[in-house]
């Protein structure tokens, strides 16, 4: 028989705000932990503790209380099922029946576009052909193409990044494949969002790595952070890419088909040697369950999520945030922006400059004018 206390989670409203109700019989240990680790408020009208829905993370809640209480979240599942909109799956069956114009695929390969870009361009251009199946593509006007893109944005709700890729797939045909009569289209593109990169502190990075009990997982997360790697770059690393004598890592055919070198931490090198003796990878630095096969990109996200929850980080953490944190921490310790650009493999310094907006070194050096106002009045 289950003697543990029960916590029941429900969805509700409190003071015009969507909240999660946390209900349980009086238990001081649960109350203390709830108040210590979550932004809770007591509602006497609902006779329950409440957490703003935007601040609630079910996985973290489970991690925190699963050893202390039985958690009943059946009401949350039922409410989510009843309110979730029906997802209409788009029909792309036409793609298998449509042939690309002669030279389209061949030129993509000749120009050494990445496999993922080739797949996207081919799929999106087939959609374009399908839409204008009764029209000669070479006679389409700029207005017709713009209206096509607009219909995708309004009716299909495509993302800004997909909108850009679809535009590029169309422009590739008119500007690269049709070399006989080069046509330039100024198709309307989405406004670029100016989101700042999400960055973790050094203490948070340390807690995440320390909460990896598996040495292989610890090496993977440490390497992404300490070399500023993209997830795709890490899984393509070979044993021969680790230049221990020079303290460098070689990254081949990264984004834009560019090679570069990045830093190899001396602390990590010691850890990698222990890892190698234990796992004996054959070709790739990190291999999956089958010897000689590269590690799964999806698994990296899972091990990071698990380590972050154990470290007590309530917000979502992604592998790319480790790369952002590497760049920001280098900037904060005084590394020249041009060197950071080279380490990250950025084609333009403007891309790297975004880290100045999140660096504490730059922000903390600014004197707040309110301090002068208060000092003058005292």
TAVENRA-V109656 format. One record per run of one state. SS is the DSSP state (h for helix, s for strand, l for the rest). FROM is the first residue (numbers start at 1). TO is the last residue. If there is no record, write none. Layout:
ss=SS from=FROM to=TO
ss=SS from=FROM to=TO
//
This chain:
ss=l from=1 to=4
ss=s from=5 to=14
ss=l from=15 to=16
ss=s from=17 to=23
ss=l from=24 to=27
ss=h from=28 to=37
ss=l from=38 to=39
ss=s from=40 to=43
ss=l from=44 to=47
ss=s from=48 to=52
ss=h from=53 to=55
ss=l from=56 to=57
ss=h from=58 to=65
ss=l from=66 to=68
ss=s from=69 to=72
ss=l from=73 to=73
ss=h from=74 to=83
ss=l from=84 to=92
ss=h from=93 to=96
ss=l from=97 to=103
ss=h from=104 to=110
ss=l from=111 to=114
ss=h from=115 to=131
ss=l from=132 to=136
ss=h from=137 to=139
ss=l from=140 to=141
ss=h from=142 to=156
ss=l from=157 to=159
ss=h from=160 to=177
ss=l from=178 to=178
ss=h from=179 to=181
ss=l from=182 to=201
ss=h from=202 to=210
ss=l from=211 to=214
ss=h from=215 to=227
ss=l from=228 to=230
ss=h from=231 to=235
ss=l from=236 to=237
ss=s from=238 to=238
ss=h from=239 to=241
ss=s from=242 to=243
ss=l from=244 to=247
ss=s from=248 to=251
ss=l from=252 to=254
ss=h from=255 to=257
ss=l from=258 to=259
ss=s from=260 to=263
ss=l from=264 to=265
ss=h from=266 to=279
ss=l from=280 to=283
ss=s from=284 to=284
ss=l from=285 to=286
ss=s from=287 to=287
ss=l from=288 to=293
ss=s from=294 to=294
ss=l from=295 to=296
ss=h from=297 to=310
ss=l from=311 to=318
ss=h from=319 to=332
ss=l from=333 to=336
ss=h from=337 to=344
ss=l from=345 to=348
ss=h from=349 to=357
ss=l from=358 to=359
ss=h from=360 to=364
ss=l from=365 to=368
ss=h from=369 to=377
ss=l from=378 to=378
//
